[in-house]
Amino acid sequence: MDGSVARMVEKRLLCKELVADSDSSIEEFERAWSVVENWRVAHRYPLNAFHMTLRNRAIHIDRSALTAQRLKRMPSIFRKLYRTTTKTMQLTQMQDIGGCRAVVGNLGRLKCLLWEYETKPLRSELSNRRDYIDTPKDDGYRSVHLMYRYSGRASSSYWHRLRIEIQIRTKLQHAWATAVETVDAFTGEHVKFGGGSDEWRRFFALVGAAHAKQEKTSEVPFTPTRERELKEELDHLERSLSVVESLNQYASIATHLARNKRHSRDWYLIDMKPDENSSYIYTYPLQQFGEAEEEFSRKEREYRDTKNQAALVSATSVRELKRAYPNYFADTKFFVSNLQKYLGR
């Protein structure tokens, strides 16, 4: 999609106020929503290309590695467009509307996968690289992000220069992110986006620090450097927030998972309703992406301003989907077991 089309998209967003403005008319809102939705769908082709390469490389290094791809959810897109710290953010500048991830067993395998990308560069342009393992975020988040601009076969390619993000994590780093998203889904804390209570934010920063010590990587800023102090503060917050008990309860009410023994690459529409204590999953073959996207968009409109969530992701099977996105099934068993072991319980 060339620059002129991108500028047209920005213009039609009407300075982005329509989607955020509660006083805008239904017609204005629907028009703005439709433009963003079309822009999101355009990322499907390059996203699939990046994901296939990522999967092949990850499996070569770690046979138990899991990979998946997803189109960014509308609420996340709008939140990023309007959040206070990035008021100048434009839709065409957003790096992760199309994103894929790889989760490998340990830090050594993560470094091997990164080495693959460094020594065998893709045809597409690497526009940015953010290493949140060497430089963890204050909130405890750790991972490596590779941001690309897709290069089509010709400069006039419809998908040329679209941005796609690759995330590479270890199993432990993935467990942290999963727990954050699970807590956000069931409590509405929004810790992932810098919101939530001071207690929850501090708890996850401390867990990130504990994980960094376990993996012998850079320390999380503003957390205790002495492990004894870290464990004491973390133990206190876990008990006051009843973290383990809460996560176990969330898992018990979000176990509705359709039996699916197929092993083909499909799109999965995940429908999570915390208020009804339920989650559902619907499978769409690759050729039915249009139908899946239409239903996805309908649910996102329906769930606006509620705790309910919908997500459209791709994986080789439901089993791999659950491993790649366990937060949608409130599956935090590994996070809980690791936390309890670290605290000596």
Buried (B, 14 or more C-beta within 10 A) or exposed (E): BEEEEBEEBBEBBBEBEBBEEEEBEEEBBEBBBEBBBEBBBBBBBBBBBBBBBBBEBBBEBBEEBBBBBBBBBBBBBBBBBBEEEEEEBBBBEBBBBBBBBBBBBEBEBBBBBBEBBEEEEBEBBBBEBBBBBEEBBEBBBBBBBBBBBBBBEEEEBEBBBBBBBBBBBBBBBBBBBBBBBBBBBBBEBBBBBEBBEEEBBBBBBBBBBBBBBBBEBBBBBEBBEEEEEBBEBBBEBBEEBEBBEBBBBBBEBBEBBEEBEEEEBBBBBBBBBBEEBEBEBBBBEEEBBEEBBEBBBEBBBEBBEEBBBBBBBBBBBBBBBBBBBBBBBBBBEBBBEBBEEBBEE
